[in-house]
Amino acid sequence: MPTYQSRGEVPRKRHIQFRDNGTLLTEEVMGLEGFTGNESILYHLISPCRVKELGEFEPIEREEWIPDAHAHRHFKTFGTEPEGDEVSGRKLLMWNNDVEISLVRPAESMDYFFRNGEGDEVYFVHEGSGTLHTTFGDVPYREGDYVVIPRGTTYQFEPSGPQRYLLFETPGLIEIPKRYRNEYGQLMEHAPFYHRDIHPPTELRTHRERGDFKLKIRVRDGYQDYVIDYHPFDVVGWDGYLYPWTFNINDFEPITGRIHMPPPSHQTFAGPNFVICSFCPRKLDFDPLAIPIPYHHSNLQSEEMIYYVDGQFSSRKGIEIGSVTLHPSGIPHGPQPGLAEKSLGATETHELAVMCDTFHPLRLSKLAQGLDDGQYAYSWYEEPGAEHTYDQDPAGATSHL
Ligand SMILES: [Fe+2]
């Protein structure tokens, strides 16, 4: 999506003969929004339609938890046990019709290839590194990367060491916010990242192996298995605007103001009816009378899910690395008692967090129920006359909320 790219060999023009050792290659136009959105054109050794065997279809089942009370929630996810692989190990935490948010801690390697046929994906790599092998070539990733995988991309993870991901899946498109781009698509000077921060596939490896390969595709709200008799990474060359890419959260240039900057200043990605934001270490508000942490606010039309990645979160009682807070719509939230006063004079924050704001309510899974601390909703309550008991380093203030 970010810019035009080309890997391997492509013919002089579209839709003309292109051969490999005399064999006419199969041209595939992989495009969005009919024939009007971004697209890439790939040249395959074998027709991508070719299937040897239709396997099982497994519907996705979501076990919903409907809490007894509407309240702010805190889920502790760090202790989630590794299970499955990057696809089978997805543990759904919350979702609506626009986005699904899952925890992934793979315990095993994928012995198959996967393609999401009905949605875009963003893996946030909290821990680990490795290579995402794809139809478009290798995509190396490391801790702090957002790995953006457009629908239709066939891939297989090759992780190096233990991995911990937060995964966003959407039936819509993951995009760079329009207000960051000019009419030609180039990122403008006020954008918090630039094209150099975006990493497309590196090396294209053309696989010519034949034999049985397992392919799993997410379609129609389930997983369809296929057996194909050729390696799916049989692309000789491709070009276009559609391909997987990475962006590291540490390359996000935070925007600081004299008084408090609102969450949209942290926006990294746009989806349909949701945004993904990056909260990075930064200088805090510098007006002499500034309150460097947020004002209370009522999310009348949105839900705020925050995943705490690193830093000091002592401003939020009980918050730890891997914590997820959910501030749902309809009720206000803000700093806990005493924190605004304590934050005065703080000049910087060391937090690192990923936030997803949705414009429609999020549903919670049974997994979320098991991880809910049950107490977070009361963290603003003090017995009448009690002193504020928070004893935190203002520099560690969670400054977005
Ligand atoms: Fe908020």
Residues whose N, C-alpha, C, O or C-beta is under 5 A from the ligand:
A	BS01	LIG	E304 H400 L401
